[in-house]
Every structure is written in C-alpha cells, then in structure tokens.
C-alpha cells in the first residue's frame, strides 16, 4: 500500500480510498488502524514534497466494498 500511495502521488492522484474486501491479505478485525492511516498520509506528504506537488493527496479512512460503491455513485 505504501508503494501504491507513493507512486500514485508522483503521477498525480488527488485522493486515495483504501477498500477493505473479503479477500484482502491484511485483516483489521475491528482493530484501530489510525496508525496506518497516519503513516499513509505521512508517505503521501513526503512523496508530494519530493515531487514538488502543490497539493498533498489525502488517504481517506478504510471503506467496505459496498461503501466504496456508494461513494463512487455520489461522485458521478
């Protein structure tokens, strides 16, 4: 995920929506993932700084697949 965020920022992604699916390798099982989100946002900040981007992309909270589809419908 860290590499995806880093390279995504470098190519111009504006925002990240991590999706938690049934077959994901890392299961959260209700654990607090605030540390991961903080780390991912820090990686986004550093990648934006390194590539001289004026906008720092935000890594949003984890979404379930259904919630991600609903979010996508709201964007259209």
C-alpha positions, -999 to +999 in steps of 0.1 A: +000+000+000+029+023+008+044+020-027+009+025-043+005+057-023+040+069-031+038+062-069+002+074-071+012+108-056+040+110-081+017+105-111-009+130-099-035+112-078-056+136-058-071+113-032-069+077-020-098+055-009-084+022+007-110-005+003-114-035+027-126-065+008-133-101+018-100-114+003-077-087+014-044-100+029-043-078+060-074-082+081-082-054+106-108-074+126-121-042+142-086-030+152-077+006+153-060+015+120-053+051+128-016+044+130-017+030+094-037+060+081-013+084+098+017+066+082+000+065+048-008+103+050+028+109+060+040+089+030+017+110+008+031+142+022+067+132+017+060+120-019+042+152-027+071+172-012+097+152-032+079+156-065+072+193-059+034+190-059+014+218-045-015+196-034-010+168-008-033+139-016-054+127+014-056+090+023-092+085+035-105+060+060-109+024+051-142+016+033-160-016+028-166-026-008-203-017-006-195+017+009-169+023-018-196+017-045-219+041-027-191+067-026-185+062-063-222+068-071-220+101-051-191+112-072-209+107-106 
